[in-house]
């Protein structure tokens, strides 16, 4: 007898009984159903399990199986009261949801903040996690600030200034940044940011009640004189910066500006949050050392995540600072979520200290170069006006300048109708954008799709240009 057909027959029978009975009505027992359908008890139990999972029936130990109580579908719930109770919606939520939305089947993604599945070291991560999960000690409570050996690895990556005791392990860079802003600021304080800057930083800053003030930046990073002027004008004590392959522009803070930026921070008696999310995403040459490595007096708060360079599921990052600022960071993380899961910490340490990590970074560099070049070739062929004049030496994105009359949000929507996902530039600015842009990600789709992706984008650009 086909077990699948037998299960289906029992399910069909029970569905008919449920449809004809009131909630709470007792249904035939397993023994009765077994005899009625000449099926095994296992078959009947599987049919019951499926209908329980669907909410159609319920089992009561020692009493039997009954028609489940269904919600009253005749009355439409009145949830309008929640509008008053919740108050105003926090700014940035819509943009963050759009940024993290999964692409629909059949579309080509030129947007996203994570590596394409083919670029992720899933096998090595899975093997490391499986080994960690089998060790009972990994499941025990460890230090709230995270494993000392993992904190020591992150500290070494930041340079010689930070130690393991200065670091705290966090469940991803976004959580680390959110905790840092809450720990180091109070609602109403001012946060300086590069313009444009990471959308997630703007969202958490506004959610924390901060006043966000943009500081102009170009292909060589933030402008030091403008940063010093912003500190003097606002009295701010905190500056958020991505000095390496910044998201969304791909800019790197040039070597000749690093000292001037450090001087502006020191003269203002302020902190700099160095978001080093792209440390492992170098394509051309070697990445400049972290700003934290040259910070002698504790002005730099260092944030390093592994999620962008490995896999979305590797939600492991670290943030560190010296002195009272470090103590506040560690206390803030403890209040947020106690600690990061032990098996994940252990698997991460095993992965980044094994040859697999070096091999992954080497392969990733080659793959990102191929994808970046494929996107650039396609842009020069179909949309030469969008090809950026300065090519980022690492990271995941190109920052494409649009003609002045273009509505970047409308263009992104038009591109979606062509089956190509791009992200408008407007949400990445803390204030009014000086010009329209698109952020084009080359890490989310393989090289052989770049030509088709840009052909579709060109069609959308043509439609929007004609309309305007």
Order of alpha helices (4+ residues) and beta strands (2+ residues): alpha-alpha-alpha-beta-beta-alpha-alpha-beta-alpha-alpha-beta-alpha-beta-alpha-beta-beta-alpha-beta-alpha-beta-beta-beta-alpha-alpha-alpha-beta-alpha-beta-beta-beta-alpha
